[in-house]
Amino acid sequence: FIGRARTVPLRNTGAAISPFNAFLILQGLETLPLRMERHCDNALAVANWLNKHDAVEWVSFAGLPDSPYFELAQKYTNGRPSALLTFGVKGGFEAGVKFYDALQLFKRLVNIGDAKSLAAHPASTTHRQLTDDELALAGITPDTIRLCIGIEHIDDILADLEQALAVSQA
């Protein structure tokens, strides 16, 4: 019975992936540890760089020693917490919009886990319909920029952030 319950719907619905799709999934799984290592190393470098930048108000990243999640990140991730970080650009909402619009390497997307670096300015994109009070309740300030750091060369990532921060302060 169980064999029939499994094979009949599979045959009737075609719920099997193609060999090429199976190959791509396998390739992705086999290289995941290497990609995540690069994601996390790049994210730590970006967080440290942003933490020292004059155009940045604050940085939230579990890999920084001043993060309330630092000890947990060290315990559970061996010092490589994630590729996600947020920061506040000096100048509030308008500076955030300028920064976001000036990005060239970063893709303006809200999904995470891509090999490419991604950015979002929640106050002007995903959460733009909320009032200032609602944004605050959601933990979003007008200057918040969310980044998912990709596997590009760190020099390229930092160069894009530098030029976008310069535009945001002009």
HUTAPE-V856754 format. One record per pair of residues at least 24 apart in sequence whose C-alpha atoms are under 8 Angstrom apart, sorted by the first residue. I is the first residue (numbers start at 1). J is the second residue. Records with the same first field share a line. If there is no record, write none. Layout:
I->J + J
This chain:
35->115 + 151
36->83
37->80
38->150 + 151
39->82 + 83 + 115 + 149 + 150 + 151
40->80 + 81 + 82 + 83 + 149
41->80
42->83 + 149 + 150 + 151 + 154
43->82 + 83 + 84 + 85 + 148 + 149
44->80 + 83
45->154
46->154 + 157 + 158
47->85
50->87
55->89 + 90 + 165 + 166 + 169
56->87 + 88 + 89 + 90
57->87 + 88 + 89 + 90
58->87 + 88 + 89
59->85 + 86 + 87 + 88
60->85 + 86 + 87
61->85 + 86
83->147 + 148 + 149 + 150
84->146 + 147 + 148 + 149
85->146 + 147 + 148
86->144 + 145 + 146 + 147
87->143 + 144 + 145 + 146
88->141 + 143 + 144 + 145
89->143 + 144 + 145 + 165 + 168
90->143 + 169
91->143 + 168 + 169
92->142 + 143
93->123 + 142 + 143
94->168
95->143 + 168 + 169
96->121 + 142 + 143 + 144 + 145 + 168
97->121 + 124 + 168
98->164 + 167 + 168
99->164 + 165 + 167 + 168
100->145 + 164
101->164
102->163 + 164 + 167 + 168
103->160 + 161 + 163 + 164
104->160
105->156 + 157 + 160
106->157 + 160
112->148
113->148
114->150
115->150 + 151 + 152
116->149 + 150 + 151 + 152
117->147 + 148 + 149 + 150 + 151 + 152 + 157
118->147 + 148 + 149 + 150
119->145 + 146 + 147 + 148
120->145 + 146 + 147
121->145 + 146
122->146
